[in-house]
């Protein structure tokens, strides 16, 4: 699913004119190009398959089309997209009875860039460091993991609070606590 050119938005509202629908489709396509990859990474963090994450993303952008077509609020659409992705991914994971297990495309591995020429000592050190940090990440409670992932995607504290249904203070505490654990693990 590299683009949504193959997705056809049906005439869902008889009151919307053809030009209005076309403008909405263009706007959805712009959002798709900008947010598909970060939303896909976030959906994959729920330990669902790549195929299921792609379905989640399709549902998110269909929901965006319907949201815009209904002329609903356009305030903080980035946060809204992540909230819809969060809910859809949770629903998909629950529906498929998939509990936390490693997928072939873990969100941590997506950011890992191998060094082309490390010596064996450097590789061993890097592998041990990665294993320590991954172990700390996996040991974090799910809400703390979600906060970190959303922050890594560039969402502000208020947007994270909105996506996860948490208070701003709870987001701040979660991120501070999680980052502290990661720093301590990295120093050891």
JOPE-V51167 format. One line per field, one symbol per residue. ss: DSSP state (h for helix, s for strand, l for the rest). psi: psi as a letter, one per 30 degrees, with the letter a starting at -180 (. if undefined). burial: + if it has 24 or more other ideal C-beta (glycine too) atoms within 12 Angstrom, else -. A space follows every 10 residues. Layout:
# JOPE-V51167
ss->???
psi->???
burial->???
This chain:
# JOPE-V51167
ss->llllllllll lllllllhhh hhhhhhhhhh hhhhhhhhhh hhhhlllllh hhhhhhhhhh hhhhhhhhhl llllllhhhh hhhhhhhhhh hhhhhlllll llllllhhhh hllllllllh hhhhhhhhhh hhhhhhhhhl lhhhhhhhhh hhllllhhhh hhhhlllhhh hhhhhhhhhh hhhhhhhl
psi->iflgefkkjl jfjffkleee eeeeeeeeee eeeefeeeee eeeffghlle eeeeeeeeee feeeeeeeeg hlkgkhfeee eeeeeeeeee eeeeeghjlj lklfikfeff fkjkkfhlle eeeeeeeeee eeeeeeeffk leeeeeeeee effgkleeee eeefhlleee eeeeeeeeee eeeeeff.
burial->---+----+- ---------- +--++--++- ++--++-+++ ++++++++-- -+++++++++ +++++-+++- ------++++ ++++++++++ -++------- --+-++++-- ---------- ---------+ --++-+++-+ -+++++++++ +++-+-+-++ ++++-+---- +--++--+-- ++------
